[in-house]
Amino acid sequence: MRIIFMGTPDFSVPVLEALVEAGHEIAAIYCQPPRPAGRGKKDRPTPVHARAEALGLEVRHPISLKSAEEQAAFAALNADVAVVVAYGLILPQAILDAPARGCLNIHASLLPRWRGAAPIHRAIMAGDAQTGICIMQMEAGLDTGPVLLRQTTGIGASETTGALHDRLSDLGAGLIVKALERLDQLTPEPQPDAGVTYASKIDKGEAKVDWTRPAAEIDRQIRGLAPFPGAWTEIGGDRVKLLGSDLADGQGAPGEVLDDALTVACGEGAVALTRLQRAGKGAQDGETFLRGWPVPAGTML
């Protein structure tokens, strides 16, 4: 098929690669514009932009798709279908209508649960036992379109957003190739009204750990915010990101370190901190972190 691909971050790259490998013709790539990054604040292309150029594909990065000129340029590509995954711009109706078979979105949740911007984070933070990928026929509403194909996967007890992100990206890449192969045979299923939830953007204000909360909630907060923005606490007055945890046995005052292996008491129960990062340092497993900065039992976080 002749495809317009629309995506921007790392999550989208395996999807692009799968479409190319499957032999589809990529008419053009749409992604977000390069933005200043790094110490020099030089414009850096997005992951999709960089991969598309390496594959020799045409890249377009308009700031908006609302103008008649941009919409005409999009329509002139005469695509069979547009594949959209974490693109980052709202698609006007003229864009949705331009490809012969419309626009298909790859969404990282089991719709209608977790419509919106941060479905992977929210699934872990809510304690969901499973999540998945939906291939959705796009319409004007926010992730409201009928679902063509879905695949479910469990969420591991110690899984972080970073690890689940990578699994779902690969899952989405395989599922969109299957959907395109069977497009004529798939029946769009309208999403039910029951069970709708919204995955709002992650606010950095959600990242500070409140040790008076139950251990189960704190464990989900730590794993759900890893690696970005990273839950955090203070140890000896220094801010430390917490990037991995497990539920653990133990009781004490909330925020009290219970042993020499970073088991910390919560309002109910305890968590073992398994991956941490000091300011200006790389992330480390708990044992390596403690070799460089011992945190004895009795320390209050």
TIKOL-868073 format. One record per residue (C-alpha): residue number from 1; residue in one letter; chain; x, y, z. Coordinates in steps of 0.25 Angstrom, whole numbers, plus 5000, padded with zeros to 4 digits. Example, Ala and Ser with C-alpha at 12.3 -4.5 7.8 and 13.67 -1.06 7.14 Angstrom:
2
{num 1 residu A chaine A X 5049 Y 4982 Z 5031}
{num 2 residu S chaine A X 5055 Y 4996 Z 5029}
REM end
This chain:
301
{num 1 residu M chaine A X 5000 Y 5000 Z 5000}
{num 2 residu R chaine A X 5004 Y 5014 Z 4998}
{num 3 residu I chaine A X 5005 Y 5020 Z 5012}
{num 4 residu I chaine A X 5007 Y 5033 Z 5019}
{num 5 residu F chaine A X 5014 Y 5031 Z 5032}
{num 6 residu M chaine A X 5012 Y 5041 Z 5044}
{num 7 residu G chaine A X 5020 Y 5039 Z 5057}
{num 8 residu T chaine A X 5031 Y 5046 Z 5065}
{num 9 residu P chaine A X 5037 Y 5039 Z 5077}
{num 10 residu D chaine A X 5045 Y 5026 Z 5079}
{num 11 residu F chaine A X 5032 Y 5018 Z 5081}
{num 12 residu S chaine A X 5028 Y 5021 Z 5066}
{num 13 residu V chaine A X 5042 Y 5016 Z 5060}
{num 14 residu P chaine A X 5039 Y 5001 Z 5061}
{num 15 residu V chaine A X 5026 Y 5003 Z 5054}
{num 16 residu L chaine A X 5032 Y 5011 Z 5042}
{num 17 residu E chaine A X 5043 Y 5000 Z 5041}
{num 18 residu A chaine A X 5032 Y 4989 Z 5041}
{num 19 residu L chaine A X 5024 Y 4996 Z 5030}
{num 20 residu V chaine A X 5037 Y 4998 Z 5021}
{num 21 residu E chaine A X 5041 Y 4983 Z 5024}
{num 22 residu A chaine A X 5027 Y 4978 Z 5020}
{num 23 residu G chaine A X 5029 Y 4985 Z 5006}
{num 24 residu H chaine A X 5019 Y 4996 Z 5007}
{num 25 residu E chaine A X 5022 Y 5009 Z 4999}
{num 26 residu I chaine A X 5025 Y 5021 Z 5009}
{num 27 residu A chaine A X 5020 Y 5033 Z 5001}
{num 28 residu A chaine A X 5025 Y 5043 Z 5012}
{num 29 residu I chaine A X 5028 Y 5044 Z 5027}
{num 30 residu Y chaine A X 5021 Y 5054 Z 5036}
{num 31 residu C chaine A X 5028 Y 5057 Z 5049}
{num 32 residu Q chaine A X 5030 Y 5068 Z 5059}
{num 33 residu P chaine A X 5040 Y 5079 Z 5055}
{num 34 residu P chaine A X 5055 Y 5078 Z 5061}
{num 35 residu R chaine A X 5056 Y 5085 Z 5074}
{num 36 residu P chaine A X 5067 Y 5090 Z 5083}
{num 37 residu A chaine A X 5073 Y 5080 Z 5091}
{num 38 residu G chaine A X 5086 Y 5077 Z 5099}
{num 39 residu R chaine A X 5096 Y 5086 Z 5105}
{num 40 residu G chaine A X 5098 Y 5094 Z 5092}
{num 41 residu K chaine A X 5083 Y 5095 Z 5090}
{num 42 residu K chaine A X 5085 Y 5092 Z 5075}
{num 43 residu D chaine A X 5073 Y 5087 Z 5067}
{num 44 residu R chaine A X 5072 Y 5072 Z 5068}
{num 45 residu P chaine A X 5063 Y 5064 Z 5059}
{num 46 residu T chaine A X 5053 Y 5055 Z 5065}
{num 47 residu P chaine A X 5056 Y 5040 Z 5066}
{num 48 residu V chaine A X 5046 Y 5037 Z 5054}
{num 49 residu H chaine A X 5052 Y 5048 Z 5046}
{num 50 residu A chaine A X 5066 Y 5043 Z 5048}
{num 51 residu R chaine A X 5062 Y 5028 Z 5044}
{num 52 residu A chaine A X 5054 Y 5033 Z 5032}
{num 53 residu E chaine A X 5066 Y 5040 Z 5027}
{num 54 residu A chaine A X 5075 Y 5028 Z 5029}
{num 55 residu L chaine A X 5065 Y 5020 Z 5021}
{num 56 residu G chaine A X 5065 Y 5031 Z 5010}
{num 57 residu L chaine A X 5050 Y 5035 Z 5012}
{num 58 residu E chaine A X 5044 Y 5049 Z 5010}
{num 59 residu V chaine A X 5042 Y 5056 Z 5023}
{num 60 residu R chaine A X 5032 Y 5067 Z 5026}
{num 61 residu H chaine A X 5030 Y 5074 Z 5039}
{num 62 residu P chaine A X 5020 Y 5085 Z 5038}
{num 63 residu I chaine A X 5017 Y 5093 Z 5051}
{num 64 residu S chaine A X 5002 Y 5091 Z 5048}
{num 65 residu L chaine A X 4993 Y 5084 Z 5038}
{num 66 residu K chaine A X 4982 Y 5094 Z 5039}
{num 67 residu S chaine A X 4985 Y 5103 Z 5026}
{num 68 residu A chaine A X 4979 Y 5100 Z 5013}
{num 69 residu E chaine A X 4993 Y 5099 Z 5007}
{num 70 residu E chaine A X 4998 Y 5088 Z 5016}
{num 71 residu Q chaine A X 4985 Y 5080 Z 5014}
{num 72 residu A chaine A X 4986 Y 5081 Z 4999}
{num 73 residu A chaine A X 5001 Y 5076 Z 5000}
{num 74 residu F chaine A X 4996 Y 5064 Z 5009}
{num 75 residu A chaine A X 4985 Y 5061 Z 4999}
{num 76 residu A chaine A X 4994 Y 5062 Z 4987}
{num 77 residu L chaine A X 5002 Y 5050 Z 4992}
{num 78 residu N chaine A X 4990 Y 5041 Z 4988}
{num 79 residu A chaine A X 4992 Y 5031 Z 4999}
{num 80 residu D chaine A X 4984 Y 5019 Z 5001}
{num 81 residu V chaine A X 4985 Y 5020 Z 5017}
{num 82 residu A chaine A X 4992 Y 5029 Z 5027}
{num 83 residu V chaine A X 4998 Y 5021 Z 5039}
{num 84 residu V chaine A X 4999 Y 5030 Z 5051}
{num 85 residu V chaine A X 5006 Y 5027 Z 5064}
{num 86 residu A chaine A X 5010 Y 5037 Z 5075}
{num 87 residu Y chaine A X 5010 Y 5048 Z 5064}
{num 88 residu G chaine A X 5007 Y 5060 Z 5074}
{num 89 residu L chaine A X 4998 Y 5069 Z 5065}
{num 90 residu I chaine A X 4983 Y 5069 Z 5064}
{num 91 residu L chaine A X 4978 Y 5064 Z 5051}
{num 92 residu P chaine A X 4968 Y 5073 Z 5044}
{num 93 residu Q chaine A X 4956 Y 5066 Z 5037}
{num 94 residu A chaine A X 4962 Y 5070 Z 5023}
{num 95 residu I chaine A X 4975 Y 5062 Z 5027}
{num 96 residu L chaine A X 4966 Y 5050 Z 5033}
{num 97 residu D chaine A X 4958 Y 5049 Z 5020}
{num 98 residu A chaine A X 4970 Y 5051 Z 5010}
{num 99 residu P chaine A X 4975 Y 5036 Z 5009}
{num 100 residu A chaine A X 4966 Y 5027 Z 5001}
{num 101 residu R chaine A X 4965 Y 5017 Z 5014}
{num 102 residu G chaine A X 4966 Y 5028 Z 5024}
{num 103 residu C chaine A X 4976 Y 5029 Z 5036}
{num 104 residu L chaine A X 4979 Y 5018 Z 5045}
{num 105 residu N chaine A X 4984 Y 5020 Z 5059}
{num 106 residu I chaine A X 4993 Y 5011 Z 5067}
{num 107 residu H chaine A X 4989 Y 5014 Z 5082}
{num 108 residu A chaine A X 4996 Y 5008 Z 5094}
{num 109 residu S chaine A X 4984 Y 5004 Z 5102}
{num 110 residu L chaine A X 4971 Y 4995 Z 5102}
{num 111 residu L chaine A X 4962 Y 5005 Z 5097}
{num 112 residu P chaine A X 4953 Y 5012 Z 5103}
{num 113 residu R chaine A X 4962 Y 5011 Z 5115}
{num 114 residu W chaine A X 4973 Y 5021 Z 5115}
{num 115 residu R chaine A X 4969 Y 5030 Z 5103}
{num 116 residu G chaine A X 4979 Y 5042 Z 5103}
{num 117 residu A chaine A X 4994 Y 5045 Z 5104}
{num 118 residu A chaine A X 5000 Y 5036 Z 5115}
{num 119 residu P chaine A X 4993 Y 5022 Z 5114}
{num 120 residu I chaine A X 5005 Y 5014 Z 5118}
{num 121 residu H chaine A X 5009 Y 5022 Z 5130}
{num 122 residu R chaine A X 4994 Y 5023 Z 5135}
{num 123 residu A chaine A X 4992 Y 5008 Z 5133}
{num 124 residu I chaine A X 5004 Y 5004 Z 5142}
{num 125 residu M chaine A X 5001 Y 5015 Z 5152}
{num 126 residu A chaine A X 4986 Y 5011 Z 5153}
{num 127 residu G chaine A X 4991 Y 4996 Z 5156}
{num 128 residu D chaine A X 4985 Y 4990 Z 5143}
{num 129 residu A chaine A X 4988 Y 4976 Z 5141}
{num 130 residu Q chaine A X 4988 Y 4977 Z 5126}
{num 131 residu T chaine A X 4989 Y 4986 Z 5115}
{num 132 residu G chaine A X 4991 Y 4985 Z 5100}
{num 133 residu I chaine A X 4990 Y 4991 Z 5086}
{num 134 residu C chaine A X 4978 Y 4996 Z 5078}
{num 135 residu I chaine A X 4978 Y 4999 Z 5063}
{num 136 residu M chaine A X 4968 Y 5010 Z 5062}
{num 137 residu Q chaine A X 4961 Y 5017 Z 5050}
{num 138 residu M chaine A X 4963 Y 5031 Z 5054}
{num 139 residu E chaine A X 4952 Y 5041 Z 5055}
{num 140 residu A chaine A X 4951 Y 5055 Z 5060}
{num 141 residu G chaine A X 4949 Y 5052 Z 5075}
{num 142 residu L chaine A X 4961 Y 5048 Z 5084}
{num 143 residu D chaine A X 4964 Y 5034 Z 5082}
{num 144 residu T chaine A X 4949 Y 5031 Z 5080}
{num 145 residu G chaine A X 4949 Y 5024 Z 5067}
{num 146 residu P chaine A X 4945 Y 5009 Z 5064}
{num 147 residu V chaine A X 4955 Y 4999 Z 5067}
{num 148 residu L chaine A X 4960 Y 4989 Z 5056}
{num 149 residu L chaine A X 4969 Y 4980 Z 5063}
{num 150 residu R chaine A X 4974 Y 4979 Z 5077}
{num 151 residu Q chaine A X 4984 Y 4971 Z 5085}
{num 152 residu T chaine A X 4985 Y 4969 Z 5100}
{num 153 residu T chaine A X 4998 Y 4967 Z 5109}
{num 154 residu G chaine A X 5000 Y 4966 Z 5123}
{num 155 residu I chaine A X 5007 Y 4976 Z 5132}
{num 156 residu G chaine A X 5019 Y 4970 Z 5140}
{num 157 residu A chaine A X 5019 Y 4972 Z 5155}
{num 158 residu S chaine A X 5032 Y 4980 Z 5154}
{num 159 residu E chaine A X 5031 Y 4986 Z 5140}
{num 160 residu T chaine A X 5034 Y 5000 Z 5138}
{num 161 residu T chaine A X 5028 Y 5010 Z 5128}
{num 162 residu G chaine A X 5041 Y 5009 Z 5120}
{num 163 residu A chaine A X 5041 Y 4994 Z 5119}
{num 164 residu L chaine A X 5026 Y 4993 Z 5116}
{num 165 residu H chaine A X 5027 Y 5005 Z 5105}
{num 166 residu D chaine A X 5038 Y 4996 Z 5098}
{num 167 residu R chaine A X 5029 Y 4984 Z 5098}
{num 168 residu L chaine A X 5017 Y 4991 Z 5093}
{num 169 residu S chaine A X 5024 Y 4998 Z 5082}
{num 170 residu D chaine A X 5029 Y 4985 Z 5076}
{num 171 residu L chaine A X 5014 Y 4979 Z 5078}
{num 172 residu G chaine A X 5009 Y 4991 Z 5071}
{num 173 residu A chaine A X 5019 Y 4989 Z 5059}
{num 174 residu G chaine A X 5014 Y 4975 Z 5057}
{num 175 residu L chaine A X 4999 Y 4978 Z 5059}
{num 176 residu I chaine A X 4999 Y 4989 Z 5049}
{num 177 residu V chaine A X 5005 Y 4980 Z 5038}
{num 178 residu K chaine A X 4995 Y 4970 Z 5041}
{num 179 residu A chaine A X 4984 Y 4980 Z 5040}
{num 180 residu L chaine A X 4988 Y 4985 Z 5027}
{num 181 residu E chaine A X 4989 Y 4971 Z 5021}
{num 182 residu R chaine A X 4975 Y 4968 Z 5026}
{num 183 residu L chaine A X 4969 Y 4982 Z 5024}
{num 184 residu D chaine A X 4958 Y 4978 Z 5015}
{num 185 residu Q chaine A X 4953 Y 4967 Z 5024}
{num 186 residu L chaine A X 4954 Y 4975 Z 5037}
{num 187 residu T chaine A X 4941 Y 4980 Z 5043}
{num 188 residu P chaine A X 4942 Y 4993 Z 5051}
{num 189 residu E chaine A X 4936 Y 4992 Z 5065}
{num 190 residu P chaine A X 4930 Y 5004 Z 5072}
{num 191 residu Q chaine A X 4936 Y 5007 Z 5085}
{num 192 residu P chaine A X 4926 Y 5005 Z 5097}
{num 193 residu D chaine A X 4922 Y 5016 Z 5105}
{num 194 residu A chaine A X 4925 Y 5009 Z 5118}
{num 195 residu G chaine A X 4939 Y 5008 Z 5123}
{num 196 residu V chaine A X 4944 Y 5021 Z 5117}
{num 197 residu T chaine A X 4956 Y 5027 Z 5125}
{num 198 residu Y chaine A X 4966 Y 5038 Z 5121}
{num 199 residu A chaine A X 4981 Y 5037 Z 5122}
{num 200 residu S chaine A X 4985 Y 5052 Z 5125}
{num 201 residu K chaine A X 4999 Y 5057 Z 5122}
{num 202 residu I chaine A X 5009 Y 5054 Z 5134}
{num 203 residu D chaine A X 5011 Y 5066 Z 5142}
{num 204 residu K chaine A X 5024 Y 5067 Z 5149}
{num 205 residu G chaine A X 5016 Y 5071 Z 5162}
{num 206 residu E chaine A X 5012 Y 5056 Z 5162}
{num 207 residu A chaine A X 5027 Y 5051 Z 5164}
{num 208 residu K chaine A X 5030 Y 5054 Z 5179}
{num 209 residu V chaine A X 5028 Y 5042 Z 5187}
{num 210 residu D chaine A X 5019 Y 5043 Z 5199}
{num 211 residu W chaine A X 5024 Y 5032 Z 5208}
{num 212 residu T chaine A X 5011 Y 5033 Z 5217}
{num 213 residu R chaine A X 5003 Y 5026 Z 5205}
{num 214 residu P chaine A X 5002 Y 5011 Z 5204}
{num 215 residu A chaine A X 5014 Y 5003 Z 5198}
{num 216 residu A chaine A X 5006 Y 4998 Z 5187}
{num 217 residu E chaine A X 5003 Y 5012 Z 5182}
{num 218 residu I chaine A X 5017 Y 5017 Z 5184}
{num 219 residu D chaine A X 5022 Y 5004 Z 5176}
{num 220 residu R chaine A X 5013 Y 5008 Z 5165}
{num 221 residu Q chaine A X 5017 Y 5022 Z 5165}
{num 222 residu I chaine A X 5032 Y 5019 Z 5164}
{num 223 residu R chaine A X 5030 Y 5009 Z 5153}
{num 224 residu G chaine A X 5020 Y 5017 Z 5145}
{num 225 residu L chaine A X 5029 Y 5029 Z 5145}
{num 226 residu A chaine A X 5041 Y 5022 Z 5141}
{num 227 residu P chaine A X 5049 Y 5026 Z 5134}
{num 228 residu F chaine A X 5043 Y 5040 Z 5131}
{num 229 residu P chaine A X 5040 Y 5049 Z 5139}
{num 230 residu G chaine A X 5045 Y 5039 Z 5150}
{num 231 residu A chaine A X 5039 Y 5039 Z 5164}
{num 232 residu W chaine A X 5048 Y 5045 Z 5174}
{num 233 residu T chaine A X 5051 Y 5047 Z 5189}
{num 234 residu E chaine A X 5062 Y 5053 Z 5197}
{num 235 residu I chaine A X 5073 Y 5046 Z 5204}
{num 236 residu G chaine A X 5081 Y 5054 Z 5213}
{num 237 residu G chaine A X 5076 Y 5067 Z 5207}
{num 238 residu D chaine A X 5079 Y 5063 Z 5192}
{num 239 residu R chaine A X 5069 Y 5059 Z 5182}
{num 240 residu V chaine A X 5070 Y 5045 Z 5177}
{num 241 residu K chaine A X 5061 Y 5039 Z 5166}
{num 242 residu L chaine A X 5055 Y 5026 Z 5169}
{num 243 residu L chaine A X 5054 Y 5017 Z 5156}
{num 244 residu G chaine A X 5051 Y 5003 Z 5161}
{num 245 residu S chaine A X 5044 Y 4997 Z 5173}
{num 246 residu D chaine A X 5038 Y 4984 Z 5178}
{num 247 residu L chaine A X 5028 Y 4982 Z 5189}
{num 248 residu A chaine A X 5035 Y 4977 Z 5202}
{num 249 residu D chaine A X 5032 Y 4973 Z 5216}
{num 250 residu G chaine A X 5035 Y 4982 Z 5228}
{num 251 residu Q chaine A X 5029 Y 4993 Z 5237}
{num 252 residu G chaine A X 5033 Y 5006 Z 5242}
{num 253 residu A chaine A X 5031 Y 5021 Z 5242}
{num 254 residu P chaine A X 5027 Y 5025 Z 5227}
{num 255 residu G chaine A X 5040 Y 5028 Z 5220}
{num 256 residu E chaine A X 5049 Y 5021 Z 5230}
{num 257 residu V chaine A X 5060 Y 5012 Z 5223}
{num 258 residu L chaine A X 5058 Y 4998 Z 5230}
{num 259 residu D chaine A X 5071 Y 4991 Z 5226}
{num 260 residu D chaine A X 5084 Y 4993 Z 5219}
{num 261 residu A chaine A X 5078 Y 4989 Z 5205}
{num 262 residu L chaine A X 5069 Y 5001 Z 5203}
{num 263 residu T chaine A X 5056 Y 4995 Z 5208}
{num 264 residu V chaine A X 5047 Y 5007 Z 5212}
{num 265 residu A chaine A X 5035 Y 5007 Z 5221}
{num 266 residu C chaine A X 5022 Y 5014 Z 5215}
{num 267 residu G chaine A X 5009 Y 5017 Z 5222}
{num 268 residu E chaine A X 5005 Y 5003 Z 5220}
{num 269 residu G chaine A X 5016 Y 4992 Z 5217}
{num 270 residu A chaine A X 5029 Y 4995 Z 5210}
{num 271 residu V chaine A X 5036 Y 4996 Z 5197}
{num 272 residu A chaine A X 5050 Y 4992 Z 5193}
{num 273 residu L chaine A X 5057 Y 5002 Z 5184}
{num 274 residu T chaine A X 5064 Y 4995 Z 5173}
{num 275 residu R chaine A X 5069 Y 5006 Z 5163}
{num 276 residu L chaine A X 5073 Y 5020 Z 5167}
{num 277 residu Q chaine A X 5079 Y 5032 Z 5161}
{num 278 residu R chaine A X 5087 Y 5044 Z 5168}
{num 279 residu A chaine A X 5087 Y 5057 Z 5161}
{num 280 residu G chaine A X 5098 Y 5058 Z 5150}
{num 281 residu K chaine A X 5100 Y 5043 Z 5151}
{num 282 residu G chaine A X 5095 Y 5031 Z 5143}
{num 283 residu A chaine A X 5084 Y 5022 Z 5148}
{num 284 residu Q chaine A X 5090 Y 5010 Z 5157}
{num 285 residu D chaine A X 5084 Y 4998 Z 5163}
{num 286 residu G chaine A X 5082 Y 4998 Z 5178}
{num 287 residu E chaine A X 5095 Y 4990 Z 5181}
{num 288 residu T chaine A X 5104 Y 4999 Z 5173}
{num 289 residu F chaine A X 5097 Y 5012 Z 5178}
{num 290 residu L chaine A X 5100 Y 5008 Z 5192}
{num 291 residu R chaine A X 5114 Y 5005 Z 5190}
{num 292 residu G chaine A X 5116 Y 5019 Z 5186}
{num 293 residu W chaine A X 5106 Y 5025 Z 5196}
{num 294 residu P chaine A X 5103 Y 5016 Z 5208}
{num 295 residu V chaine A X 5089 Y 5019 Z 5214}
{num 296 residu P chaine A X 5089 Y 5012 Z 5227}
{num 297 residu A chaine A X 5076 Y 5007 Z 5234}
{num 298 residu G chaine A X 5069 Y 5018 Z 5242}
{num 299 residu T chaine A X 5071 Y 5028 Z 5231}
{num 300 residu M chaine A X 5058 Y 5036 Z 5229}
{num 301 residu L chaine A X 5055 Y 5040 Z 5214}
REM end
